[in-house]
Amino acid sequence: MEGTVVAVVVVAAFVLLVLKSGMRVVNQVERGVVFRWGKALPAHRQPGITFLIPFADRMRKVNVQVVTMPVPTQEGITKDNVSVKVDAVVYFRVTDPLRAAIEVQDYHFAVGQVAQSSLRSIIGKSDLDDLLSDRERLHEGLALMIDSPAAGWGIHIDRVEIKDVQLPESLKRSMSRQAEAERERRARVITADGEFQAAQQLANASRIMSDTPEAMQLRLLQTVVEVAAEKNSTLVMPFPVELLRYFDRAAQHIGAGVDAKSVPAQQAQESVPAQQPEQSADQP
């Protein structure tokens, strides 16, 4: 009887050890791919407690979180023959754990190599201006180039971003001079446009003042008031041209009146005959 009890206890302990050896825990961020006698089962194990057949099953856990992989700096020559150094970052995640465990030996290394080669290819196909300003289009093209082979490995590329573009020092100086010249050109154009608009307004003002001379006098008085506000300035009053014209017209009018009075007196003097002195009878 005691031997039977001991045998039952030994069997129960053995069963518990077997069950414990076959029990596995899959985390929430992982999926389990089970290989039975070397062949992968079509369905992967979900998070939680799962049981494997001892000595027959072997499970490989695959992380399904988004992986952030920096791409090392790649040196290349752009389409417009400029040597640059570009680094990027790739965001990807596993969508099919079975393929990620079977189709590729190390999907992290594989994605990194594809990202480096694709980055060099995109550098050679792009101009320098595109690398500096039109990065969104390059991000989309780079993500498509990496996602094409990665899709067969059960991996989805979420996003690819170019972090930095390193330029040669000589090119930086050239771009600085170009930007300075561009700003100088804009400043000159703005100044010329302001002078053109000022000339137009002055022309309009001159036409208005020519139609109404009183406006010129009001403008003169306003200028005098503005200048008089400065105590350390000397005020020189210009002589109005209209006043000179007034005196000129008055002088012409007075001169015409004097000439009109002198002409009748001269005519009367010419009409009177000259009287000869009478000779005396006593004179021989």
Rosetta silent file (secondary structure, phi, psi, omega in degrees, C-alpha in Angstrom):
SEQUENCE: MEGTVVAVVVVAAFVLLVLKSGMRVVNQVERGVVFRWGKALPAHRQPGITFLIPFADRMRKVNVQVVTMPVPTQEGITKDNVSVKVDAVVYFRVTDPLRAAIEVQDYHFAVGQVAQSSLRSIIGKSDLDDLLSDRERLHEGLALMIDSPAAGWGIHIDRVEIKDVQLPESLKRSMSRQAEAERERRARVITADGEFQAAQQLANASRIMSDTPEAMQLRLLQTVVEVAAEKNSTLVMPFPVELLRYFDRAAQHIGAGVDAKSVPAQQAQESVPAQQPEQSADQP
SCORE:     score description
SCORE:     0.000 S_00000001
   1 L     0.000  -43.111  178.946    0.000    0.000    0.000 S_00000001
   2 H   -67.168  -34.736  177.745    2.771    2.357    0.859 S_00000001
   3 H   -64.841  -36.612  178.371    4.544    1.481   -2.374 S_00000001
   4 H   -65.758  -42.351  179.190    1.440    2.373   -4.351 S_00000001
   5 H   -62.927  -41.841  179.096    1.197    5.751   -2.672 S_00000001
   6 H   -63.619  -40.116  179.487    4.835    6.453   -3.368 S_00000001
   7 H   -64.352  -41.431  178.540    4.367    5.475   -7.016 S_00000001
   8 H   -63.168  -41.523  179.621    1.364    7.793   -7.372 S_00000001
   9 H   -64.929  -40.210  179.259    3.292   10.652   -5.821 S_00000001
  10 H   -65.269  -42.143  179.143    6.230   10.069   -8.134 S_00000001
  11 H   -64.670  -42.783  179.346    3.963    9.965  -11.193 S_00000001
  12 H   -63.440  -40.336  178.100    2.172   13.143  -10.127 S_00000001
  13 H   -65.079  -39.312  179.213    5.473   14.907   -9.574 S_00000001
  14 H   -64.958  -41.696  178.583    6.689   13.763  -12.971 S_00000001
  15 H   -62.821  -42.070  178.508    3.494   15.023  -14.634 S_00000001
  16 H   -63.606  -40.097  178.086    3.837   18.371  -12.912 S_00000001
  17 H   -64.549  -39.665  178.805    7.437   18.674  -14.050 S_00000001
  18 H   -65.849  -43.616  179.152    6.422   17.840  -17.611 S_00000001
  19 H   -64.251  -40.075  179.306    3.614   20.364  -17.558 S_00000001
  20 H   -65.841  -37.857  179.329    5.890   22.993  -16.077 S_00000001
  21 H   -69.763  -24.532  179.908    8.525   22.367  -18.701 S_00000001
  22 H   -94.768   -4.285 -178.848    5.930   22.761  -21.427 S_00000001
  23 E   -87.340  134.025  178.683    4.314   25.910  -20.053 S_00000001
  24 E  -133.099  153.898  177.530    5.351   29.230  -21.606 S_00000001
  25 E  -118.423  124.575  177.803    4.252   32.854  -21.078 S_00000001
  26 E  -103.836  124.524 -179.496    3.937   35.183  -24.079 S_00000001
  27 L   -72.100  166.159 -178.325    4.039   38.898  -23.292 S_00000001
  28 L   -63.188  -33.305 -175.618    1.574   41.423  -24.668 S_00000001
  29 L   -90.908   10.634 -176.616    4.150   42.933  -27.058 S_00000001
  30 E  -127.474  161.290  171.167    5.200   39.539  -28.430 S_00000001
  31 E  -130.692  143.953 -176.743    3.864   36.745  -30.581 S_00000001
  32 E  -104.083  127.135  175.730    5.025   33.117  -30.345 S_00000001
  33 E  -105.465  120.132 -173.634    5.999   31.052  -33.380 S_00000001
  34 E  -100.664  130.248  174.861    5.991   27.318  -32.528 S_00000001
  35 E  -110.112  117.735  179.118    8.251   24.813  -34.290 S_00000001
  36 E  -108.589  115.367 -174.765    7.124   21.171  -33.856 S_00000001
  37 L    53.183   36.274  175.321    9.778   18.679  -34.794 S_00000001
  38 L    90.698   -8.125 -179.345   11.426   21.457  -36.819 S_00000001
  39 E  -107.497  133.661 -177.909    8.309   22.499  -38.751 S_00000001
  40 E   -76.172  133.755  175.941    6.586   25.818  -38.036 S_00000001
  41 L   -75.327  145.088 -175.361    2.947   25.647  -37.096 S_00000001
  42 L   -66.492  -26.530 -177.863    0.694   27.872  -39.248 S_00000001
  43 L  -106.190  133.069  177.695   -0.852   29.697  -36.284 S_00000001
  44 L   -89.662  158.650 -176.409    1.250   31.757  -33.904 S_00000001
  45 E   -85.360  136.407 -179.299    0.564   31.861  -30.176 S_00000001
  46 L   -83.515  168.533  179.450   -1.219   34.904  -28.715 S_00000001
  47 L   -61.618  145.332 -179.185   -0.179   36.711  -25.500 S_00000001
  48 E   126.981 -163.033  179.479   -0.801   34.797  -22.297 S_00000001
  49 E   -87.927  131.005  178.318   -0.004   31.310  -21.012 S_00000001
  50 E  -133.962  153.743 -176.937    0.530   28.661  -23.674 S_00000001
  51 E  -116.574  138.237  178.315    1.542   25.009  -23.461 S_00000001
  52 L  -116.138  154.310  175.957    4.066   23.200  -25.595 S_00000001
  53 L   -78.708  119.989 -178.786    4.654   19.508  -26.059 S_00000001
  54 L   -59.941  142.334  178.366    7.855   18.717  -24.184 S_00000001
  55 L    65.622    0.360 -179.616   10.775   17.576  -26.285 S_00000001
  56 L  -120.824  -36.851 -176.681    8.720   18.179  -29.467 S_00000001
  57 E  -104.443  146.222  173.719    7.845   21.887  -29.583 S_00000001
  58 E  -137.507  129.625 -174.748   10.163   24.870  -29.585 S_00000001
  59 E  -112.477  139.239  175.262    8.815   28.433  -29.524 S_00000001
  60 E  -117.363  127.117 -179.225   10.423   31.625  -30.813 S_00000001
  61 E   -91.611  134.355 -179.894    9.076   34.959  -29.596 S_00000001
  62 E  -119.283  126.561  179.242    8.793   37.832  -32.072 S_00000001
  63 E   -78.532  131.339 -178.628    8.389   41.440  -30.902 S_00000001
  64 L  -107.622   11.514  176.716    5.604   43.299  -32.700 S_00000001
  65 L   -73.617  162.736  175.800    6.354   46.787  -31.333 S_00000001
  66 L   -71.887  127.859 -178.609    7.422   49.644  -33.583 S_00000001
  67 E  -102.108  130.621  176.347   11.203   49.562  -33.921 S_00000001
  68 E  -101.894  112.442 -176.137   13.176   52.789  -34.312 S_00000001
  69 E  -117.662  115.913  175.321   16.327   52.097  -36.302 S_00000001
  70 E   -75.678  137.852  177.770   18.860   54.851  -37.047 S_00000001
  71 E   -94.773  125.909  179.899   20.506   54.594  -40.444 S_00000001
  72 E   -58.776  157.126 -178.638   24.253   55.333  -40.361 S_00000001
  73 E   -61.230  127.574  179.672   25.519   58.371  -42.236 S_00000001
  74 E  -112.970  132.807  179.071   25.784   57.672  -45.935 S_00000001
  75 E  -102.307  131.951 -179.617   28.011   59.701  -48.250 S_00000001
  76 E  -154.218  176.202  179.819   26.949   60.170  -51.831 S_00000001
  77 E  -114.653  126.183 -177.951   26.881   62.506  -54.824 S_00000001
  78 L   -72.633  177.652 -178.634   23.617   64.183  -55.747 S_00000001
  79 L   -65.803  -29.339  177.855   22.174   64.518  -59.207 S_00000001
  80 L   -97.790   28.395  170.934   23.736   67.984  -59.577 S_00000001
  81 L    60.743   50.526  174.845   27.216   66.666  -58.593 S_00000001
  82 L  -121.183  127.182 -179.952   27.355   67.801  -54.969 S_00000001
  83 E   -82.482  122.507 -177.599   28.992   65.569  -52.363 S_00000001
  84 E  -134.555  161.567  173.277   26.800   65.279  -49.234 S_00000001
  85 E  -120.685  125.574 -173.319   26.472   63.133  -46.122 S_00000001
  86 E  -128.738  135.175  171.308   22.951   62.096  -45.138 S_00000001
  87 E  -124.147  155.807 -174.361   21.636   60.127  -42.174 S_00000001
  88 E  -144.545  179.139  177.207   18.084   58.937  -41.580 S_00000001
  89 E  -139.913  140.995 -176.468   15.850   56.959  -39.231 S_00000001
  90 E  -118.775  133.024  175.640   13.449   54.102  -40.050 S_00000001
  91 E  -112.823  118.669 -179.137   10.277   53.193  -38.140 S_00000001
  92 E  -143.779  165.603  178.467    9.006   49.662  -38.811 S_00000001
  93 E  -150.462  159.144 -179.709    7.089   46.849  -37.110 S_00000001
  94 E   -87.442  124.210  177.504    6.396   43.151  -37.644 S_00000001
  95 L  -102.734  -24.586  178.469    2.968   42.416  -39.105 S_00000001
  96 L  -129.070   96.618 -177.677    3.440   38.677  -39.800 S_00000001
  97 H   -60.546  -32.380 -178.186    5.465   36.969  -37.057 S_00000001
  98 H   -64.787  -45.839  178.442    5.598   33.691  -38.983 S_00000001
  99 H   -67.438  -39.752 -179.611    7.274   35.235  -42.001 S_00000001
 100 H   -63.255  -28.336  179.781    9.612   37.346  -39.854 S_00000001
 101 H   -87.493  -21.354 -173.881   10.795   34.160  -38.138 S_00000001
 102 H  -108.813  -47.238 -169.809   11.102   32.013  -41.276 S_00000001
 103 L   -71.720  -27.628 -176.666   11.728   34.156  -44.363 S_00000001
 104 L  -134.586  143.896 -176.914   14.699   36.135  -43.025 S_00000001
 105 L   -71.565  -48.382  178.981   17.439   35.183  -40.580 S_00000001
 106 L  -138.113   99.679 -173.676   17.736   38.581  -38.817 S_00000001
 107 H   -70.494  -25.319  175.190   15.121   41.070  -39.938 S_00000001
 108 H   -63.209  -48.855  179.294   16.715   43.947  -37.980 S_00000001
 109 H   -65.232  -38.683 -178.902   19.983   43.579  -39.876 S_00000001
 110 H   -65.571  -44.797  178.727   18.165   43.049  -43.175 S_00000001
 111 H   -64.062  -38.742  178.463   16.055   46.186  -42.810 S_00000001
 112 H   -62.439  -41.397  179.550   19.153   48.199  -41.863 S_00000001
 113 H   -68.353  -41.057  177.583   21.046   47.095  -44.966 S_00000001
 114 H   -63.691  -38.894  179.532   18.102   47.809  -47.260 S_00000001
 115 H   -64.207  -40.535  179.735   17.706   51.254  -45.661 S_00000001
 116 H   -65.661  -46.408  179.844   21.375   52.120  -46.270 S_00000001
 117 H   -66.427  -38.358  178.575   21.326   51.084  -49.916 S_00000001
 118 H   -67.342  -37.109  178.601   17.999   52.831  -50.523 S_00000001
 119 H   -64.991  -41.671  176.574   19.294   56.021  -48.914 S_00000001
 120 H   -63.887  -39.056  179.190   22.331   56.048  -51.202 S_00000001
 121 H   -65.045  -41.384 -178.446   20.092   55.443  -54.191 S_00000001
 122 H   -70.131  -29.004  176.017   17.755   58.306  -53.270 S_00000001
 123 H   -65.533  -45.147 -178.609   20.753   60.640  -52.833 S_00000001
 124 H   -68.029  -22.844 -178.716   21.967   59.903  -56.363 S_00000001
 125 H   -93.148   -5.254 -173.241   18.512   60.496  -57.851 S_00000001
 126 L  -115.400  154.637  172.423   17.829   63.820  -56.097 S_00000001
 127 L   -85.488  165.636  179.877   19.117   67.367  -56.413 S_00000001
 128 H   -64.445  -38.163  179.393   20.593   69.282  -53.516 S_00000001
 129 H   -62.992  -34.481  178.368   17.567   71.593  -53.368 S_00000001
 130 H   -68.687  -38.226  178.753   15.289   68.558  -52.994 S_00000001
 131 H   -66.286  -29.143 -176.840   17.349   67.223  -50.088 S_00000001
 132 H   -91.176  -31.615 -172.195   17.138   70.585  -48.327 S_00000001
 133 H  -119.346  -36.613 -174.091   13.563   71.685  -49.042 S_00000001
 134 L  -104.930   61.036 -174.739   11.430   68.887  -50.533 S_00000001
 135 H   -80.279  -26.821 -179.053   12.022   66.187  -47.936 S_00000001
 136 H   -60.836  -42.371  178.669    8.447   64.948  -47.656 S_00000001
 137 H   -66.521  -37.599  177.808    8.530   63.593  -51.189 S_00000001
 138 H   -67.575  -35.944  177.849   11.912   61.978  -50.518 S_00000001
 139 H   -62.617  -43.326  179.740   10.565   60.389  -47.329 S_00000001
 140 H   -64.872  -43.804  178.466    7.711   58.809  -49.243 S_00000001
 141 H   -65.151  -38.927  179.018   10.000   57.515  -51.993 S_00000001
 142 H   -67.399  -40.483  177.715   12.510   56.153  -49.483 S_00000001
 143 H   -63.712  -37.930  178.776    9.781   54.389  -47.489 S_00000001
 144 H   -67.284  -38.502  179.701    8.448   52.791  -50.686 S_00000001
 145 H   -66.706  -36.446 -179.832   11.917   51.565  -51.671 S_00000001
 146 H   -78.616  -34.259 -175.108   12.477   49.935  -48.262 S_00000001
 147 H   -72.582  -23.864 -177.803    8.949   48.552  -47.940 S_00000001
 148 H   -61.229  -52.210  176.458    9.098   46.639  -51.231 S_00000001
 149 H   -77.037  -29.115 -176.646   11.505   43.896  -50.045 S_00000001
 150 H   -70.243  -24.281 -179.888   10.446   44.127  -46.380 S_00000001
 151 H   -63.073  -33.053  177.870    6.825   43.240  -47.219 S_00000001
 152 H   -72.817  -12.742  177.932    7.930   39.700  -48.116 S_00000001
 153 H   -98.544    6.005 -178.297    9.477   39.350  -44.662 S_00000001
 154 L    75.937   29.381 -177.021    6.249   40.222  -42.858 S_00000001
 155 E  -122.974  136.826  178.387    7.497   43.717  -41.964 S_00000001
 156 E  -113.584  129.765  178.200    5.722   47.016  -42.569 S_00000001
 157 E   -88.474  113.262  179.979    7.668   50.293  -42.877 S_00000001
 158 E   -75.640  -47.574 -175.499    5.716   52.971  -41.034 S_00000001
 159 E  -162.848  148.045  174.250    7.907   55.977  -41.828 S_00000001
 160 E  -130.167  130.282 -177.854   11.367   56.986  -42.986 S_00000001
 161 E  -130.151  138.239  173.132   12.799   60.414  -42.209 S_00000001
 162 E   -85.165  120.773 -175.358   16.019   62.141  -43.252 S_00000001
 163 E   -83.787  -47.905 -172.617   17.506   63.630  -40.099 S_00000001
 164 E  -148.582  147.045  175.405   20.452   65.685  -41.309 S_00000001
 165 E  -123.923  114.536 -178.888   22.221   66.690  -44.510 S_00000001
 166 E   -96.528  125.662 -177.672   25.887   67.621  -44.094 S_00000001
 167 L  -107.904  154.647  173.962   27.328   69.909  -46.769 S_00000001
 168 L   -64.146  153.413 -178.089   30.965   70.739  -47.582 S_00000001
 169 H   -63.787  -38.323  179.435   32.303   73.962  -46.072 S_00000001
 170 H   -63.241  -38.121  179.173   33.010   75.492  -49.493 S_00000001
 171 H   -70.076  -35.039  176.952   29.415   74.880  -50.536 S_00000001
 172 H   -62.631  -41.493  178.538   28.136   76.444  -47.312 S_00000001
 173 H   -65.707  -40.328  178.395   30.125   79.602  -48.034 S_00000001
 174 H   -63.445  -42.794  178.886   28.813   79.714  -51.604 S_00000001
 175 H   -66.235  -34.164  177.295   25.242   79.306  -50.426 S_00000001
 176 H   -65.820  -42.662  177.601   25.773   82.049  -47.854 S_00000001
 177 H   -65.520  -37.711  178.280   27.013   84.452  -50.534 S_00000001
 178 H   -64.344  -43.152  178.773   24.094   83.495  -52.762 S_00000001
 179 H   -65.008  -38.215  178.968   21.595   84.142  -49.974 S_00000001
 180 H   -65.820  -42.148  177.534   23.231   87.489  -49.203 S_00000001
 181 H   -64.188  -37.682  178.384   23.090   88.524  -52.864 S_00000001
 182 H   -65.343  -41.143  177.684   19.440   87.479  -53.037 S_00000001
 183 H   -66.331  -37.295  177.863   18.588   89.575  -49.977 S_00000001
 184 H   -65.100  -39.941  177.715   20.470   92.544  -51.462 S_00000001
 185 H   -62.803  -43.344  179.045   18.521   92.190  -54.704 S_00000001
 186 H   -63.680  -38.899  179.197   15.211   92.131  -52.836 S_00000001
 187 H   -63.964  -41.529  179.118   16.220   95.208  -50.835 S_00000001
 188 H   -67.270  -39.396  178.506   17.048   97.134  -53.995 S_00000001
 189 H   -64.398  -41.694  179.141   13.819   96.093  -55.679 S_00000001
 190 H   -64.894  -41.232  178.656   11.804   97.176  -52.641 S_00000001
 191 H   -63.678  -44.604  179.022   13.633  100.521  -52.513 S_00000001
 192 H   -63.714  -39.045  178.362   13.082  101.131  -56.224 S_00000001
 193 H   -65.402  -39.041  176.782    9.416  100.227  -55.911 S_00000001
 194 H   -64.327  -41.334  177.484    9.030  102.654  -53.017 S_00000001
 195 H   -65.250  -37.108  178.855   10.655  105.456  -55.010 S_00000001
 196 H   -64.623  -44.274  178.599    8.406  104.675  -57.970 S_00000001
 197 H   -66.148  -37.632  177.630    5.280  104.862  -55.831 S_00000001
 198 H   -64.638  -39.677  178.601    6.517  108.071  -54.189 S_00000001
 199 H   -64.110  -39.741  177.554    7.128  109.612  -57.616 S_00000001
 200 H   -62.795  -43.897  179.618    3.612  108.675  -58.693 S_00000001
 201 H   -66.394  -38.322  177.340    2.089  110.273  -55.607 S_00000001
 202 H   -65.400  -38.373  177.321    4.196  113.408  -56.053 S_00000001
 203 H   -63.570  -42.454  177.117    3.079  113.659  -59.665 S_00000001
 204 H   -63.171  -41.044  179.058   -0.549  113.373  -58.589 S_00000001
 205 H   -65.362  -38.389  179.418    0.001  115.997  -55.892 S_00000001
 206 H   -65.639  -36.809  177.688    1.659  118.379  -58.356 S_00000001
 207 H   -66.299  -40.078  178.465   -1.287  118.099  -60.734 S_00000001
 208 H   -65.125  -42.476 -179.189   -3.720  118.869  -57.914 S_00000001
 209 H   -69.154  -31.410  177.209   -1.651  121.852  -56.748 S_00000001
 210 H   -68.015  -32.234  177.200   -1.360  123.200  -60.292 S_00000001
 211 H   -75.627  -32.268  179.549   -5.165  123.216  -60.539 S_00000001
 212 L  -125.841   95.273 -179.008   -5.544  124.911  -57.127 S_00000001
 213 H   -60.899  -25.533  179.012   -2.661  127.334  -56.336 S_00000001
 214 H   -62.440  -28.069  178.530   -4.054  127.861  -52.832 S_00000001
 215 H   -64.088  -34.036  177.339   -3.017  124.308  -52.023 S_00000001
 216 H   -64.448  -41.638  179.138    0.602  125.280  -52.639 S_00000001
 217 H   -64.816  -40.935  178.306    0.316  128.127  -50.143 S_00000001
 218 H   -64.995  -38.749  177.504   -1.254  125.799  -47.543 S_00000001
 219 H   -66.196  -37.509  177.681    1.502  123.289  -48.090 S_00000001
 220 H   -63.404  -44.930  179.297    4.089  126.048  -47.702 S_00000001
 221 H   -64.226  -37.680  178.167    2.568  127.170  -44.421 S_00000001
 222 H   -64.704  -39.842  177.524    2.483  123.586  -43.165 S_00000001
 223 H   -64.774  -39.562  177.950    6.160  123.174  -44.011 S_00000001
 224 H   -61.977  -41.912  179.209    6.966  126.409  -42.197 S_00000001
 225 H   -63.447  -41.661  179.693    5.175  125.154  -39.093 S_00000001
 226 H   -65.603  -40.345  179.832    7.082  121.871  -39.185 S_00000001
 227 H   -71.572  -36.005 -178.229   10.441  123.600  -39.604 S_00000001
 228 H   -66.657  -19.554  178.489    9.664  126.185  -36.909 S_00000001
 229 L   -67.966  -25.279  176.799    9.254  123.381  -34.381 S_00000001
 230 L   -85.568  116.409 -175.121   13.030  122.807  -34.533 S_00000001
 231 L   -78.113  -20.257 -177.353   14.660  125.508  -32.413 S_00000001
 232 L   -98.517   21.215 -178.667   18.162  124.910  -33.699 S_00000001
 233 L  -118.158  152.686  178.181   17.316  125.428  -37.369 S_00000001
 234 L  -100.238  129.679 -177.344   17.347  128.515  -39.571 S_00000001
 235 L   -99.061  122.507  177.470   14.196  129.230  -41.520 S_00000001
 236 L  -111.332  115.684 -177.945   14.564  130.691  -44.997 S_00000001
 237 L   -87.285  120.831  175.553   11.276  131.907  -46.435 S_00000001
 238 L   -74.316  147.830  178.947   11.009  131.619  -50.193 S_00000001
 239 L   -83.708  124.573 -175.531    9.441  134.517  -52.086 S_00000001
 240 L   -63.232  135.872  178.838    6.194  133.367  -53.687 S_00000001
 241 H   -68.858  -33.319  179.651    6.264  133.327  -57.447 S_00000001
 242 H   -62.904  -35.684  178.417    2.605  134.306  -57.584 S_00000001
 243 H   -66.836  -38.898  175.691    3.423  137.553  -55.754 S_00000001
 244 H   -62.877  -40.193  178.103    6.116  138.382  -58.313 S_00000001
 245 H   -65.349  -35.936  178.171    3.633  137.775  -61.080 S_00000001
 246 H   -63.280  -47.668  178.263    1.185  140.062  -59.328 S_00000001
 247 H   -62.438  -35.910  179.408    3.767  142.882  -59.154 S_00000001
 248 H   -65.299  -44.071  178.949    4.691  142.258  -62.771 S_00000001
 249 H   -66.506  -38.118  177.521    1.090  142.553  -63.899 S_00000001
 250 H   -64.350  -41.717  178.710    0.633  145.700  -61.764 S_00000001
 251 H   -64.235  -40.929  178.109    3.753  147.292  -63.242 S_00000001
 252 H   -64.196  -39.001  179.502    2.596  146.501  -66.747 S_00000001
 253 H   -65.394  -43.816  178.628   -0.806  148.001  -65.985 S_00000001
 254 H   -65.058  -42.425  179.009    0.735  151.209  -64.551 S_00000001
 255 H   -62.390  -37.493  178.820    3.135  151.507  -67.488 S_00000001
 256 H   -67.667  -35.296  178.197    0.275  151.150  -69.939 S_00000001
 257 H   -68.726  -40.628  178.104   -1.625  153.986  -68.175 S_00000001
 258 H   -64.118  -41.075  178.649    1.378  156.353  -68.264 S_00000001
 259 H   -65.082  -36.777 -179.732    1.880  155.740  -71.961 S_00000001
 260 H   -66.877  -32.361  179.446   -1.804  156.419  -72.624 S_00000001
 261 H   -78.580  -33.381 -176.990   -1.562  159.871  -70.911 S_00000001
 262 H   -75.817  -24.837 -177.496    1.677  160.950  -72.598 S_00000001
 263 H   -70.255  -43.561  178.377    0.468  160.285  -76.153 S_00000001
 264 H   -66.523  -37.487  179.009   -2.328  163.018  -76.249 S_00000001
 265 H   -63.834  -39.182  179.881   -0.027  165.669  -74.733 S_00000001
 266 H   -68.009  -38.872  178.533    2.581  165.014  -77.349 S_00000001
 267 H   -65.916  -37.742  178.730    0.017  165.198  -80.133 S_00000001
 268 H   -67.362  -37.812  179.319   -1.262  168.583  -78.815 S_00000001
 269 H   -65.724  -35.523 -179.780    2.234  169.993  -78.666 S_00000001
 270 H   -74.505  -26.451 -178.646    2.878  169.010  -82.249 S_00000001
 271 H   -78.194  -21.455  179.257   -0.381  170.643  -83.488 S_00000001
 272 L   -80.979  124.884 -179.511    0.473  174.182  -82.138 S_00000001
 273 L   -75.426  151.944  178.868    2.602  176.170  -84.731 S_00000001
 274 L   -76.703  129.050 -179.967    5.711  177.835  -83.587 S_00000001
 275 L   -85.309  130.215  178.469    5.338  181.668  -83.278 S_00000001
 276 L   -87.354  139.345  176.330    8.002  183.776  -84.975 S_00000001
 277 L   -66.038  135.794 -178.809    9.145  186.862  -83.137 S_00000001
 278 L   -77.792  138.337  178.218    7.934  190.157  -84.836 S_00000001
 279 L   -83.448  137.187  177.505   10.562  192.421  -86.216 S_00000001
 280 L   -73.278  147.534 -179.050   10.536  196.045  -85.052 S_00000001
 281 L   -69.760  -25.823 -178.798   10.134  198.780  -87.620 S_00000001
 282 L   -75.463  -17.876 -179.055   13.093  200.543  -86.240 S_00000001
 283 L   -77.359  141.199 -178.168   15.259  197.656  -86.948 S_00000001
 284 L   -64.491    0.000    0.000   16.944  197.835  -90.326 S_00000001
